Amino acid sequence: MKQSEMFFKTRKETPADADSINASYLIRASFVEKLQAGVYALLPLGLRVHKKIEQIVREEMNLVLGQEILMNVMQPRELWEETGRWESAVDIFYKLKDSRDKEQLLAPTHEEQVISIVRGKINSYKDLPLSLYQFQVKFRNEPRAKSGLLRGREFMMKDMYSFHENEADLDKYYDQVILSYNKVFKRLGLDARIVEASGGIFSKLSHEYQVYTEVGEDTIYYCDTCKFAQNKEIAEVKEGDNCPKCDGKILVSRGIEVGNIFKLNKRYSEPMKATFVDKEGKENFYLMGCYGIGTTRALATIVEVFYDSNNNKMVWPKEVAPFNVHLLSLGKNEEAEKIYNGLQKNKVEILYDDREISAGEKFAEADLVGCPVRLIVSPKSIEKGGVEIIEGQKSEILSTEKLIDRLIKLGDN
């Protein structure tokens, strides 16, 4: 895409109300726009990153036989009264009345609706297990919306729900999703570790995926030797204790929660009378699991981890970068056009800065866009034999032919 044609307007100043790195960077770099506290719009660059995060999650959910659906944001009161949650979790709900004076809810989660969809359709053990997932906007009336996209009132999430005939089958699938989530976060460039935590309003216990970083709002106690880790809210250990699982010592860190998984068992299927007939012909309630990843939260976490505040520079992990390649023309548009057309023809994701602005402005904005590979076409590079290619700390001059061949192969990896 040509930068002259893209909706892209950076800011030089830091937003006065930005209370986190991700909020400051994403607004200044024209990835998002803040509408109000806890509510952000994704602009073209931000949406490209989010779509890539979404696709990574989708690919991994499909590998564990998840089937994608799309449920509704607005849901009737009657559905939530079946589980007793219409009143029990009232503090985080956005409620409204329609023109017929019928009470509705902007869904913060979708257990009720997914059960409503499945019951009556899946009524035999032969139809189990079943796993359904979606990418959907969620609404939660956070009393303290803060930290940019990390704690919002409106946000994007992948939530998956699995249905099973017995505990052994639920346990088996739960373990498969753990491995799947490990792959998701690795592909996102995040070192996310599994942590025991409270299930809040959803279940008694859960497992969270936490990225250990000092900007996180959770406190995690973890072992320096094994994988033992607990959120402070349920922790039975403190810093310096011996690990209850091995001979290691307990350390403490802040963390950002990027995903969570729950064994719901019959928590929602029983009150909603969602049943199936087992092998013996008996009627049983489904056992369920729930698996969430905050996709806009993951986007913000990547920024918190990879943004270089000292140099005002971002380098996105390759799999989620808005574009793989950023081409800068410094007064050599004719040569740059040839490279741009050659890479586009070969399906290389490229952003081409063809604007008539200073080199300093182009470099500063390229630092904010944060593509993994930068190409510079200038009188100096042409004099040296071609195009300057910068990957991380490495820089070299390549001919146009070699450059295109290199980037095509890079895109295949």
C-alpha positions as CSV (number, residue, x, y, z in Angstrom):
1,M,0.0,0.0,0.0
2,K,1.2,3.5,-0.7
3,Q,1.4,5.7,2.4
4,S,0.1,8.7,0.5
5,E,-3.2,6.9,0.1
6,M,-3.5,5.5,3.6
7,F,-5.5,7.0,6.5
8,F,-2.5,7.6,8.7
9,K,-1.9,10.7,10.8
10,T,0.7,10.5,13.6
11,R,0.8,12.8,16.6
12,K,4.0,14.4,17.9
13,E,2.7,15.0,21.4
14,T,1.8,12.3,23.9
15,P,-1.9,12.3,24.7
16,A,-2.5,14.1,28.0
17,D,-4.7,11.3,29.4
18,A,-2.5,8.4,28.3
19,D,-1.8,6.3,31.3
20,S,0.2,3.5,29.7
21,I,2.8,2.8,27.0
22,N,0.3,1.0,24.8
23,A,-2.2,3.9,25.0
24,S,0.4,6.5,24.3
25,Y,2.1,4.7,21.4
26,L,-1.0,3.3,19.7
27,I,-2.7,6.7,19.6
28,R,0.4,8.7,18.6
29,A,1.3,6.1,15.9
30,S,-2.3,6.2,14.5
31,F,-3.2,2.6,15.3
32,V,-6.2,3.4,17.5
33,E,-8.4,6.4,18.4
34,K,-9.8,6.9,21.9
35,L,-13.5,7.6,22.0
36,Q,-13.9,7.6,25.8
37,A,-12.5,5.9,28.8
38,G,-12.0,2.2,28.1
39,V,-13.4,2.5,24.5
40,Y,-11.0,2.6,21.4
41,A,-11.5,2.4,17.7
42,L,-9.1,0.4,15.6
43,L,-7.7,2.5,12.7
44,P,-6.2,0.9,9.5
45,L,-2.8,-0.1,11.0
46,G,-4.3,-1.2,14.3
47,L,-7.0,-3.3,12.5
48,R,-4.3,-5.0,10.3
49,V,-2.4,-6.1,13.5
50,H,-5.6,-7.2,15.2
51,K,-6.7,-9.2,12.1
52,K,-3.3,-11.0,12.2
53,I,-3.7,-11.8,15.9
54,E,-7.2,-13.1,15.2
55,Q,-6.0,-15.3,12.4
56,I,-3.3,-16.9,14.5
57,V,-5.8,-17.7,17.2
58,R,-8.3,-19.0,14.6
59,E,-5.7,-21.3,13.1
60,E,-4.8,-22.8,16.4
61,M,-8.5,-23.2,17.6
62,N,-9.3,-25.0,14.3
63,L,-6.5,-27.4,15.0
64,V,-8.2,-28.5,18.3
65,L,-11.4,-28.9,16.3
66,G,-13.0,-25.7,17.3
67,Q,-15.8,-24.5,15.0
68,E,-16.3,-20.8,14.5
69,I,-19.6,-19.2,15.0
70,L,-20.8,-15.6,15.8
71,M,-23.1,-15.0,18.7
72,N,-25.0,-11.8,19.7
73,V,-24.1,-8.8,21.7
74,M,-27.6,-7.9,22.8
75,Q,-29.3,-10.6,24.8
76,P,-32.6,-10.8,26.7
77,R,-32.9,-10.8,30.4
78,E,-34.7,-14.1,30.5
79,L,-31.7,-16.0,29.2
80,W,-29.5,-14.7,32.0
81,E,-32.1,-15.3,34.6
82,E,-31.8,-19.1,33.9
83,T,-28.3,-19.1,35.4
84,G,-29.0,-16.5,38.1
85,R,-26.5,-14.1,36.7
86,W,-28.9,-11.3,35.7
87,E,-28.6,-10.1,39.3
88,S,-25.5,-11.7,40.7
89,A,-23.0,-9.9,38.4
90,V,-24.9,-6.7,38.1
91,D,-22.0,-4.4,38.8
92,I,-20.2,-5.2,35.5
93,F,-23.3,-5.3,33.2
94,Y,-24.5,-2.8,30.7
95,K,-28.3,-3.1,30.8
96,L,-30.9,-1.3,28.7
97,K,-34.6,-1.4,27.6
98,D,-35.7,-1.6,24.1
99,S,-38.7,0.3,22.6
100,R,-41.1,-2.5,23.9
101,D,-39.7,-2.0,27.4
102,K,-38.0,-5.4,27.2
103,E,-34.8,-5.6,29.3
104,Q,-31.6,-6.4,27.4
105,L,-28.0,-7.0,28.2
106,L,-24.8,-6.1,26.3
107,A,-23.0,-9.4,26.7
108,P,-19.8,-9.5,28.8
109,T,-19.5,-13.2,28.1
110,H,-21.5,-15.9,26.2
111,E,-22.0,-19.0,28.3
112,E,-25.7,-18.6,28.4
113,Q,-26.2,-18.1,24.7
114,V,-23.9,-20.9,23.6
115,I,-25.8,-23.3,25.8
116,S,-29.1,-22.0,24.4
117,I,-27.8,-22.7,20.9
118,V,-26.5,-26.2,21.7
119,R,-29.3,-27.6,23.9
120,G,-31.9,-29.3,21.8
121,K,-29.5,-29.8,19.0
122,I,-26.9,-32.0,20.7
123,N,-28.8,-34.6,22.7
124,S,-26.7,-37.7,22.3
125,Y,-23.2,-38.7,23.5
126,K,-22.5,-39.6,19.9
127,D,-22.5,-35.8,19.1
128,L,-19.8,-35.1,21.8
129,P,-17.3,-33.7,22.2
130,L,-18.2,-30.3,20.6
131,S,-16.2,-27.1,20.7
132,L,-17.6,-23.7,19.4
133,Y,-15.7,-20.4,19.4
134,Q,-16.2,-16.8,18.2
135,F,-14.5,-13.4,17.9
136,Q,-16.8,-10.9,19.4
137,V,-17.1,-7.5,21.1
138,K,-17.6,-7.7,24.8
139,F,-18.9,-5.1,27.2
140,R,-18.0,-4.9,30.8
141,N,-18.7,-1.9,33.0
142,E,-15.2,-1.6,34.5
143,P,-15.3,0.9,37.4
144,R,-11.6,1.8,36.6
145,A,-11.1,1.6,32.9
146,K,-7.3,2.2,32.5
147,S,-4.1,1.2,30.9
148,G,-5.3,1.7,27.3
149,L,-6.5,-1.4,25.7
150,L,-5.5,-3.6,28.7
151,R,-8.6,-2.7,30.8
152,G,-11.5,-1.6,28.6
153,R,-15.2,-1.3,28.8
154,E,-15.6,-2.5,25.2
155,F,-13.0,-4.9,23.8
156,M,-12.5,-7.8,21.4
157,M,-12.2,-11.4,22.6
158,K,-12.0,-14.9,21.4
159,D,-14.1,-17.1,23.6
160,M,-14.5,-20.9,23.0
161,Y,-16.8,-23.3,24.8
162,S,-16.5,-27.1,24.8
163,F,-19.1,-29.7,25.6
164,H,-18.2,-33.2,27.0
165,E,-19.9,-36.4,28.2
166,N,-17.5,-37.1,31.1
167,E,-14.6,-35.7,33.2
168,A,-12.0,-37.7,31.4
169,D,-13.0,-36.2,28.0
170,L,-13.1,-32.7,29.5
171,D,-9.7,-33.1,31.1
172,K,-8.2,-34.4,27.8
173,Y,-9.5,-31.5,25.8
174,Y,-8.5,-29.0,28.5
175,D,-4.9,-30.2,28.2
176,Q,-5.1,-29.9,24.4
177,V,-6.1,-26.3,24.7
178,I,-3.3,-25.6,27.1
179,L,-0.8,-26.7,24.4
180,S,-2.8,-24.8,21.8
181,Y,-2.6,-21.6,23.8
182,N,1.2,-22.1,24.3
183,K,1.5,-22.1,20.5
184,V,-0.7,-19.0,20.1
185,F,1.3,-16.9,22.4
186,K,4.6,-18.1,21.0
187,R,3.4,-17.0,17.6
188,L,2.4,-13.7,18.9
189,G,5.9,-13.2,20.3
190,L,4.8,-13.3,23.9
191,D,6.3,-15.4,26.7
192,A,3.0,-16.2,28.4
193,R,3.1,-18.5,31.4
194,I,0.2,-20.5,32.9
195,V,-0.8,-19.3,36.4
196,E,-3.4,-20.7,38.9
197,A,-6.0,-18.1,39.6
198,S,-9.5,-17.4,40.9
199,G,-12.4,-17.9,38.4
200,G,-14.1,-14.7,39.6
201,I,-17.8,-14.7,38.6
202,F,-17.3,-17.5,36.1
203,S,-16.0,-20.5,38.1
204,K,-14.2,-21.3,41.4
205,L,-10.7,-21.7,39.8
206,S,-9.1,-20.9,36.5
207,H,-5.8,-20.9,34.8
208,E,-4.5,-17.6,33.5
209,Y,-1.9,-16.9,30.8
210,Q,0.3,-14.2,32.2
211,V,3.1,-12.2,30.6
212,Y,5.5,-11.3,33.3
213,T,6.3,-7.5,33.1
214,E,6.5,-4.8,35.6
215,V,3.7,-2.8,33.9
216,G,1.2,-5.5,34.7
217,E,-1.6,-5.0,37.2
218,D,-1.5,-8.6,38.6
219,T,0.9,-9.9,41.1
220,I,2.3,-13.4,40.4
221,Y,4.2,-15.7,42.8
222,Y,6.2,-18.2,40.9
223,C,8.9,-20.8,41.3
224,D,12.4,-20.1,39.9
225,T,12.8,-23.8,39.0
226,C,9.5,-25.4,38.0
227,K,6.3,-24.2,36.4
228,F,4.5,-23.5,39.7
229,A,2.8,-20.1,39.7
230,Q,-0.2,-18.5,41.5
231,N,-2.0,-15.2,41.2
232,K,-1.7,-13.2,44.5
233,E,-5.5,-13.4,44.9
234,I,-5.3,-17.1,45.7
235,A,-1.6,-17.5,46.5
236,E,-0.7,-19.8,49.4
237,V,3.0,-18.7,49.2
238,K,5.0,-15.5,49.5
239,E,8.3,-14.3,48.1
240,G,11.2,-16.3,49.4
241,D,9.2,-19.3,50.4
242,N,10.2,-22.8,49.3
243,C,8.2,-24.0,46.3
244,P,5.5,-26.5,47.3
245,K,6.2,-28.5,44.1
246,C,10.0,-28.7,44.1
247,D,13.2,-27.4,45.8
248,G,13.0,-24.0,44.1
249,K,12.4,-20.6,45.6
250,I,9.3,-18.4,45.2
251,L,9.9,-15.1,43.3
252,V,7.4,-12.4,42.6
253,S,6.6,-10.4,39.4
254,R,3.9,-8.2,38.0
255,G,1.9,-9.7,35.1
256,I,-0.5,-8.9,32.3
257,E,-3.2,-11.5,31.8
258,V,-3.6,-12.3,28.1
259,G,-5.8,-15.4,28.3
260,N,-7.7,-17.7,30.7
261,I,-9.2,-21.1,30.7
262,F,-11.9,-22.7,33.0
263,K,-13.4,-26.0,33.7
264,L,-17.0,-25.0,34.0
265,N,-18.3,-28.6,34.5
266,K,-22.1,-28.3,35.1
267,R,-22.0,-24.7,36.4
268,Y,-24.2,-23.5,33.6
269,S,-25.6,-26.6,31.8
270,E,-27.4,-27.7,35.0
271,P,-29.5,-24.6,35.7
272,M,-30.2,-24.3,31.9
273,K,-31.3,-27.9,31.8
274,A,-28.9,-28.7,28.9
275,T,-28.7,-32.5,28.7
276,F,-27.7,-35.4,26.5
277,V,-28.4,-39.1,26.6
278,D,-25.3,-41.2,27.5
279,K,-24.3,-44.7,26.4
280,E,-26.5,-46.3,29.1
281,G,-29.5,-44.3,27.9
282,K,-29.4,-42.0,30.9
283,E,-29.9,-38.3,30.7
284,N,-26.9,-36.2,31.9
285,F,-25.9,-32.6,31.9
286,Y,-23.1,-31.5,29.6
287,L,-19.7,-30.9,31.2
288,M,-18.2,-27.7,29.9
289,G,-14.9,-25.9,29.5
290,C,-14.4,-22.2,28.6
291,Y,-11.3,-20.7,26.9
292,G,-10.7,-17.0,26.4
293,I,-8.1,-14.8,24.7
294,G,-8.5,-11.0,24.8
295,T,-7.3,-10.2,21.3
296,T,-7.2,-6.4,21.7
297,R,-5.5,-6.9,25.1
298,A,-2.9,-9.2,23.3
299,L,-2.3,-6.3,20.9
300,A,-1.7,-3.9,23.8
301,T,0.5,-6.4,25.6
302,I,2.7,-6.8,22.5
303,V,3.3,-3.1,22.5
304,E,4.1,-3.1,26.2
305,V,6.7,-5.8,25.6
306,F,8.3,-4.6,22.3
307,Y,8.0,-0.8,22.3
308,D,11.4,0.9,22.9
309,S,10.6,4.0,24.9
310,N,14.2,5.2,24.9
311,N,14.3,5.4,21.1
312,N,10.6,6.1,20.5
313,K,10.6,3.0,18.3
314,M,8.4,-0.1,17.8
315,V,9.3,-3.3,16.1
316,W,6.4,-5.7,15.8
317,P,6.9,-9.5,15.8
318,K,6.8,-10.7,12.2
319,E,3.6,-12.6,12.4
320,V,1.5,-9.6,13.6
321,A,3.3,-6.6,12.0
322,P,0.9,-4.3,10.1
323,F,3.2,-4.8,7.0
324,N,6.2,-7.1,6.7
325,V,8.2,-4.5,4.7
326,H,8.4,-0.7,4.9
327,L,9.9,1.0,1.8
328,L,11.1,4.5,2.0
329,S,12.0,6.6,-1.0
330,L,14.4,9.4,-0.4
331,G,14.0,11.3,-3.7
332,K,14.2,8.2,-5.9
333,N,10.5,7.4,-6.5
334,E,11.1,5.9,-10.0
335,E,13.5,3.2,-8.6
336,A,11.3,2.7,-5.5
337,E,8.2,2.2,-7.7
338,K,9.9,-0.7,-9.5
339,I,10.7,-2.4,-6.1
340,Y,7.2,-1.7,-4.8
341,N,5.5,-3.2,-7.9
342,G,7.9,-6.2,-7.9
343,L,7.1,-7.0,-4.3
344,Q,3.4,-6.5,-4.6
345,K,3.4,-8.8,-7.6
346,N,4.9,-11.5,-5.5
347,K,2.4,-11.0,-2.6
348,V,4.9,-9.4,-0.2
349,E,3.1,-7.2,2.3
350,I,4.6,-3.8,1.8
351,L,4.0,-0.2,2.9
352,Y,5.6,2.3,0.5
353,D,6.3,5.8,1.8
354,D,6.0,7.7,-1.5
355,R,5.1,11.0,0.2
356,E,6.9,14.3,-0.5
357,I,8.2,15.0,3.0
358,S,11.6,15.2,4.6
359,A,13.8,12.1,5.2
360,G,13.7,12.9,8.9
361,E,9.9,12.7,9.0
362,K,9.9,9.5,7.1
363,F,12.4,7.8,9.4
364,A,10.5,9.0,12.5
365,E,7.2,7.7,11.3
366,A,8.8,4.4,10.1
367,D,10.0,3.9,13.7
368,L,6.5,4.3,14.9
369,V,4.9,2.0,12.3
370,G,7.4,-0.7,13.3
371,C,7.7,-3.0,10.3
372,P,10.3,-5.8,10.8
373,V,12.1,-5.0,7.5
374,R,12.9,-1.5,6.2
375,L,14.1,-0.7,2.7
376,I,15.7,2.7,1.8
377,V,16.1,3.8,-1.8
378,S,18.3,6.9,-1.9
379,P,21.0,8.4,-4.1
380,K,23.5,7.0,-1.6
381,S,22.1,3.5,-1.8
382,I,21.9,3.5,-5.6
383,E,25.5,4.7,-5.8
384,K,26.5,1.8,-3.6
385,G,24.7,-0.7,-5.9
386,G,21.1,-0.9,-5.0
387,V,18.8,-0.7,-2.0
388,E,19.6,-0.6,1.7
389,I,17.8,-3.3,3.7
390,I,17.6,-3.1,7.5
391,E,16.5,-6.1,9.6
392,G,17.0,-5.5,13.3
393,Q,20.6,-4.3,13.8
394,K,21.8,-5.6,10.4
395,S,22.1,-3.4,7.3
396,E,23.3,-4.2,3.8
397,I,23.0,-3.1,0.2
398,L,21.4,-5.4,-2.2
399,S,20.6,-5.2,-5.9
400,T,16.9,-4.9,-6.7
401,E,16.8,-8.5,-8.1
402,K,18.5,-10.0,-5.0
403,L,16.4,-7.9,-2.7
404,I,13.1,-9.1,-4.2
405,D,14.3,-12.7,-4.1
406,R,15.3,-12.3,-0.4
407,L,12.0,-10.9,0.6
408,I,10.0,-13.5,-1.3
409,K,11.9,-16.2,0.6
410,L,11.5,-14.3,3.9
411,G,7.7,-14.2,3.4
412,D,7.6,-18.0,2.8
413,N,9.3,-18.8,6.2
